Amino acid sequence: MSVEFKDYYEILGVSRGADEDEIRKAYRKLARKYHPDVAKNKEEGEKRFKELNEAYEVLGDPEKRRKYDALGSGWKSGAEFRPPGGAQGFPGGFDFGFGGGGGGGSQEYHFDGTGFSDFFEHLFGMRGGRGPAGFGGGARRAAGGRGPARGRDIESDIMVTLDEVYHGSTRTLRIQKPARDGEAPAMQTGKVAIPVGVQEGQLLRLAGLGEPGSGGGAPGDVYLHVRIERHPDFRVHGADLYSDLELAPWEAVLGAKVPIRTMKGSVKLTVPAGTGHGESLRLKGMGLPREGGGFGDLHAVVRIAVPDTINAGERELWEKLQAESNFNPRD
């Protein structure tokens, strides 16, 4: 099955040689522009924001980026892409996980509704199992190798938004299973509950939607690895959120009340006089829901911003301050 090639470097507007800092800055700039909360065209903004998140999910992860770069630089965005020879013999010797535990490179499972493109699913989404009982173990037969065999479990990823972490949701997934015994590929639909306070890496289970069993055996399950969607304003650490708070020099020196975005909306934050660059101001209970109840905190990390340009009057005032102040940051 061919899919559309995604040029993640083009999506983020960076060169293939861009370092981590360039990639992070490019993502944040574009994510702020296309986030559905601020985009003028909500539908287009949501589509672009998902593309940006997927691109950053790959290029912001050294291992995923290394695997992606193994494809080479000859591909063009939108071109038809089909991995040569399935997972085996791929450039760089990588196993990209094609087949989803289906027993071979031709046994492809395809997911719709995970928040990732088909291209991402082909490269990173489907893989053999680990973890819970039955993962990656193949069909489980009775003693002697006869009798019913349980189907294998299938793994993939699901991108979850911060709103879903905060409020919970139910997502509908469509799963296309590979053809068996000459039959057409089967399509199944299932609903996955995303619980309030779901964590990065948590497994969500869809019972009975994995590989069909044989000889009357039960089907396997689908396990989805949660990936928390990157947000242009918040960084997630467990149930705590971190956000940059940019202050003018006089706000940091004199103190101020400034607006700050939270998951509950904008609130006024009191900045104490003498607040320094890099200090963290905690907003208790303004983070994400905790497992078992309660909420994490929001940490506003102070960044002292300076103007790019100043006019003649401002320059005069800064020079006057320089002349009168005894402050020396190097003492």
N, C-alpha and C positions, 0 to 999 in steps of 0.2 A: 504493500500500500504506500503510495507516494503522498507526501504532505508538503505544505508550503515551508520553505526554508526561512528561518527567522534570523536576520542579521542584528544581533543584540547590540553590537557596537554602533550600528547606524541608528537604532532606536534611541540610544542614549546620547548620540551625537558626539562620540569620542573615538579616538584612534585605537587600533588594535594594540598599540604599545602603551596605552593609558595606564597610569598607576592607580592604586586603590583610592587615593585621595581624589584624583580627577574623576573617577567613576562615581564615587559617593557624592561629590559636589554636583555633577551633571544630573544624577538621579534626583537629588533634592530640589534642584532648580526646576526641572520639568514636572516633578510630582506636585509641587506647589501650584504650578500652572494648570495642570489637568486633573487635580483631585476633584471628584464629583461634587464636593461641597462648594467649590469656588468656580468651576468651569462654567462658561456661559452656555455651552451646549452640553447638557448633562449626559446624554447618551454617548456622544463622541468622547466626552471627558472620561467617562467610565471605561470605555474601550481602550483609550490611550493609557489610562492609569494602570490597567491590567497588564498591558504590554510593557510598560516601564517597570512594574513590579517583577514580571517574569524575567526581563533582561537583567535587573539588578540581583535577582535571586541566583542567576547563573554567574554573571561577571563579578558580583560581590563575594562569591564563594570560591576560594582558590582552587579547590579540587574540581568543582563543576566547570570553572573557567578553563582549566587545563584540559578537561575532556572535550569541551566545546571547541577549543582552539585546535584540537587534533583533527578536526574536520578540514582544516586548511582555510586559506583566505580566498579561494577561487569562487566561492558561492555568492550569488546575488540574492538580495532580499526578494522574497516572493517566488523564487525559482522552485521547481518541483524537486523534492529531496526524498531519496530512498536510501537507507543505509546499505552499503554494499555487503552482501552476504550475511545479513542479520548481525547479531552480536559478535559472531566469530570473525576474525580476520579484519577487524575494524582498524583504521589508521591509529597507530600508537599502541595497539594491543589492548585497548580498553574494552571492558565488558559494560555496555551501556544499559544492560538490563532488559533488552528486547525479549518479549515472550511472556513476561509477567508470571513466570513459574509454570507456564503451560507445557514445558517439556521440549522446547525447541524454538529456533529463531522464527519459524513460520507460524508459530502459535501466538498470535498477537491479540492482546486485549486492548480496546480503545475506550477511553472515558470521556464523557461530555458532562460538564457541570462542576468540574473540580477547580475551575478558575485558571487552569493552565491550557496552553495551546496543544494541538496534536503533535507539533514538533517537539515541544518540551516533554510530552508524555513519551514519545518515542525514545528520546535520549536519556531521560532521568526518571520518568514516572513509574515505569513497570519493572519489577525486579523480583527475584526469588525471595522467599520469606525468611524471617528471623523472629525470635521473640516468643510469642505465645505458642502453646502446644499445637502441633500440626503445621506450623510454618515451614515451608520449603521441604517438607518430608515426603512429598509425592503421595501417591495413593496408598492408603493404609488398608492392607488386606488381612484376612483371617490367617491363622497359622497354616503353613503349607502353601501359601501363595494362591489359594483359591477362595472363592466367595466374593461378597460385595467389597468394593474398595471406595473409600471416601475420596472425593476430589480434592485437589490441592487448593490451598489458600492463595489469594492474589494480593499484592501490595501496590499501592500507588500513593501520590501526594494530593493534598487538597489545600488550596489557599484560602485562608479564613481572614476576614476583615476585622479590624478592631471593634467595629460596631457589633459584629457577631460574637466576639469575645465578651463584650460588655452586656449584650442583651440575649445572646443565644439565638439560634435559628434552626430551621429545617431546610435542607438543601435536597433538591431532586437530582439524581445522577442517572445518566443513561450509559449502560455498559454493553459494548459490542463484543461478543465472544467469538473466538475463531471457529471456522467451519469444522465440523466433525463428521466423519463417515460420508463425505460427499455432499452433506447438507449445506445450505446457505448459512453464513454467520448469523448467530442468534443475537437479538437485541433484548436486553432486560432493563427495566426501570426500577430504581430503588430510592428510598428516602433515607437520608442520614441526618441524625439529630446532632447539632453542634451545641454542646452544653455551655451555659454561662461559665465564664472563667476558664475555658479550654486553654491548654498550654501548648507552646511550641514543642513539636515532636510527639505529642500525645497521639495514641492510636484510636481511631473511630472504626467500629465494626459494622459491616452490613452482612448479617447472617444469611448463608445460603446462596450468595451471589458469586461465589468463586467458581472454580473448575467443577463441571459436573462429575459425579461419581460414576463408577462402572459396576456392572453386575448388580444393580439395585442399591449401590452405596449412596450415602448422603453427599450432597455437593459441599465444596469448601466454602470459605467465607472470603469477603473482601475486607482488607484492613487499609485504612487511609491514614497516612502520616500528616499531621497538621503542620502547616507552614503559615506563620502569622504574616499577613501582608505588611510590607514596609509602609510607614506613614511619614509624610514630609515634616510633621511637627513633633512626633513622639518616637522614642526608642523604647522597646519593651525589654524588661528584665524581670521575668516571672510575672508577678502581679503589679510591680512598680513600673511607672512611666518616667522617662527622662525627656526634658524639653529644654532647648536653648532659649535663654531670656536675654535679649539684647538691650543694653542700657546705654544712655548717653553718659559721658563722664560726670556731668553735674548731678545726674540722677543717682549714680553710685556714691558720689561724695556727700551729697546733701540728704539723700533718702528720697523716696517717692512712692506714690501709689500708681501702679501700672496694670493694664489689662493683660491677662494671660489666658490662653485657650486651655480648656480642660474637656474631658469626655462629657461633662455635664453642661458645657457652654462656657462663655467667657466670664471670668471673675476678676476682681481687683486684688492684686497682691501687694502687700506692704514691703517695700525694700528698705531695710535699715540704713541709716547714714553710715558711710564708710564701708560699704559692701565691695569686696574685691573681685577681680576677674577670676573665674573658675570656681567661686563659691557656689554652694548648692542651697537653695531655699526650698524647704519641704512644705508641701500642701497635703496634710494628712487626710487619708481617705479619698483622695482624688485620682487614684490609680484604677486598676482593673479589679474585677471581682476575684476574691481568693477562693480556692477550693475549700469547702466547708463553711463558708460565710465570711463576711467582712470584705474590705477593699484594701488594696495596696495604696501606696502614696505616689504623688506626682512630685518629682524633683526638678526644680527650675535651675538650670546651670547658667550662671551669669557669664555673659560675654560683653566686655566693654567695647562699644563701637565708637569710632571717630569719623567725623565728616570727611568725605572725599575732597571737597573744595570748600573754601570759606571766602566771604567777601571782605572788603577792606575794614569795615566796622568790626567784624568778628575777629579779624587778625589783630586789630588794636587791643581788643579785650583780652585775647589770649596772651599777647605780649605783656600786657599790664599784669595779668595773673602770674606769668613767668617771673616778672621782675619783683613782685611782692611776696611770692610764696617761698617758704623755707623748705618745702618738701623736696627730698631727693630719693627717688625710688631705688638707688644703688647703694644707699648707706646701710 
